Amino acid sequence: MGINRPDTEADAEAFVEAARHFKDILADTSSLIVLADIGALETAASLWRLATIAEAAEEARPELRAQLGITEQQGGALDPADSIARPLIRIVPASHAAPTVPSAKGPITKGMSTDQKLVETAKAHRWPVLAEDRKILIAAEEAGLVCFDCLVAIELFKALSDAGQEAYPRWHRRITERNTYTAYRRSWAEQIAIALQKLM
């Protein structure tokens, strides 16, 4: 259930029922950037235990890493143990279930992209995935994971937090000004909003 099957009312209601129990969320870099830019990152961190992998966090600009509470080791490597006491986001080790491919010299392990590592990590923990990248959303859904984008996230914030109810109009305006969402993704967010009104 997720972004790629906004087919029925039942799908949206099933997603909302699952969302009521979200605790740990694995996020990609783009979603963290979007939430920070629209001013919704602290609300997300108050509702969920946000996590990402170091490879994704390294893609964020330094000021975002500072806002997230991620500090760098000497030499620039990100260190989960070196983060502030209550970071907005945790860095978790990436899972490396890299596929092997046959070759004349025997099986070799293919390198994994950051996106693939993110999905593999979510699979290992069975965590929902928050991502703006369509490829990540598709891969997560194909892996049987709950997945959603920031447009859906702000609908959840509106329903699940007082701050979200107040800030939602501003967040929605900002996110739709900065991002171009397909009609398909907008439709799914609208279905989630309707299901939230019905079930919450």
N, C-alpha and C positions, 0 to 999 in steps of 0.2 A: 504494500500500500504506500503510495507516495505521489510524487509529482507527475509520474508518467501515465497514471490511469485515472484521470478525473472523469470516470464514466458514469458513476451512479451516486445517488444520495447515500447508499449503504457504504460505499467506499469512504466518503467524507466522514460519515458518522463513526466508522471503524477507526479512521485516523484520529479523530478527536478523542475517542475512548482511550486509544493508546497514548495520546499526548498528555492526558491527565496524569499519567504515571511516569512521564519522562523525568529522569534524574541526571544521568550522564549523557552528554551530547558531544559527539566528535564533529568539529567544525573545520571547514577548509579556510584558506587565507582570505578568499574573496568575501565570504560571509562575515568574517570578523571585520574586514575593512568597511563593508556596507553598514553593519550595525554601529561601528564607531562613528562613521560619517553622518549617520542620521540621528545619533544620540541615544541609541537603544541598547548599547552594549552592557551597561550596568544593570539594566532591567533583565537582560538575558542571563547575566551572571548571578542575579539574585534568585532567579527561578530554577536554573539548572547548574550542574557542575560542568562547565565548559572545558573541553580538552581539545588538543590538537597534537600533531607530531612535530618534532623539531624541524623536519624538512619543510613543512608548511609554514611554521612560524618564521623561519629564516627568509621566507619570501615577503614578509610584512616589512613595511618601512620602519626605521628605528623608532620614530615617535609613537607608532602603534605598539611596537614591542614594549616600550616604556609604559604606555597606558595599560597594557595587559598585565604588567608586573613581571615581564620576562626580562631577565638580565643576561648579559653575555659573559662567557669566560674570556680569559686572555686569548687573543687570537681570533675572537669573534664567534666561537661556537656557542650555541645556546645550551644552557645547563639547567635541567629541571630543579636540581637541588639548590641552585643559586638564585631561585626566584624569591620574591618577597613572601612574607608569611601567608598572606591571603591574596594570591594573584587572582585576577579576573579569569584567567585561563591556565589550566595545567598543561604541561608538556608530558606526553606519555610516549614510551618507546614504540617505535613503528614495528609492526609485524612484517616479516620478510618472507612470506610464503611465495617466493618467486617461482614462476613456472620453469620447468626444464624442457629443453628441446633436443631432439636427437642430432648428432653430428657424426662425422667420420671418426672422431676421437672419443666418442661416447657422449652421454648426455651432458649438456652444458646449461648453466643457470642463466636465464635472461635477466638483464637489469630491469628494475622496476622504477617507474616514474613516481613522483611524489603523490600524484592522484591515486595510483594503484596501491601505494603503501597506505594511504589514508583509508581506502576501502578495505584493504586486508586487515588493518588495525580495528576498524569498526566491526568487521566480521568476527575477529578474535574475541572481542568483548561483547558482541551483540548489542552495540550501542546505536541509537539513531544517528543519522548523518544530516548535518546542516550544511548545505553547499549552494553556491550560486552557479557553479559550473555544471552545465547540462550533462557532460560526460560522466562526472562523478555521480550525479543523481541517477543516471541510467545504470551505471555499474553497481551502485548500492542497491537499487531496486532489484536488479537481476540477481544479486546475492541474497535477496530475501530480507533486506534491511528496511526499516522505516526511514524515509528520507523526505526532506522538505527544504524550501528555500526561504530567504528572508521575508519575502512577501507573505508567506504563510506564517512565519515566525511572529510578525507584528500582529497578525490576527490572534494568535495565541496569547501574546502579551496583553492585548486589549481585554481578552476574556479572563485572564488569570491573575492580573495585577492591577492595583489601583493606579499606579504610575502609568501603566499601559493605557488605561481608559482615558486618562487626561492627555497623554502625549500622542495617542494614535493619529489624530488628524495631521499633526505636524510630521510624524514619521512617514505616514502614507504619502503625503505631498512630496517629501524629500526623496523617498525611495523611488517614486515614479518619475521624478524629475531627473534623477541621476542614472537610473537603469531603464532599459527597454525590455519589457517582458512580453513574451508572445501572448496571443489571445488565449492559448491553451493554458499557460501558467496563471494568467489573471483569472481565468474561469475556475481553476482549481482553488485558488485563494478565496474566491467568492463562495464556492461550495463549502469550504472550511468555515468561513464566517457564518454562513447559514446554519451549519451543523452545530457550531458553538452556541449560537442563540437558542437553538432547539434543546440542546443537551445540558447546558450549563445554567 
